[in-house]
Amino acid sequence: MIRRGVAAVSCMIIAGALVWAQFTDHSTPPRNNNGDVVGMETGETFPEYHSRAQATVDSATGDCFALVTLERPGDLAPLDAISVQRLSAAVYRDKPAVPVPEPIGGATRSSVLPAPESVVAVVVYSAAEQLRDVAKAPGIAVVEALPDDAAWGQFGIRPVAVE
């Protein structure tokens, strides 16, 4: 009789632990998104986005993150020609942005990008004046600056459909 009671209590404890484990996620840290997002909004046309993005660059002050969209996906030559403090991530049309390392030795920034033929944009960190120069560079479709208090990993990135 005691054995059956111990077995029943043990089964209930195990079942409770399984239910608790089902609804607990210890492997994924909570996402911290402070509300800042770069990229095209749903239903926004490219000319509308370009105007909105250009306004963010024109009003930028200090150092900040920015989304730099290429005119032609996979054409990385413009990235090697621009001057920014840091290229932080590669942006693809159909997958999340991928953080990239700074190049070392004789490597170029474009050489450290994974799947370079699929890159549609990059996230950079630089001074506002440098971002204004990047926005005028050949091969760059548009630049959108984030507020200077935006922190890496705490803003959303949406790809831009260049028309």
Secondary structure, 3 states (H helix, E strand, C coil): CHHHHHHHHHHHHHHHHHHHHHCCCCCCCCCCCCCCEECCCCCCCHHHHHHHHHHHHHCCCCEEEEEEEECCCCCCHHHHHCCCCEEEEEEECCCCCEECCCCCCCCCCHHHCCCHHHEEEEEEEEEHHHHHHHHHCCCEEEEEECCCCCCCCCCEECCCCCC
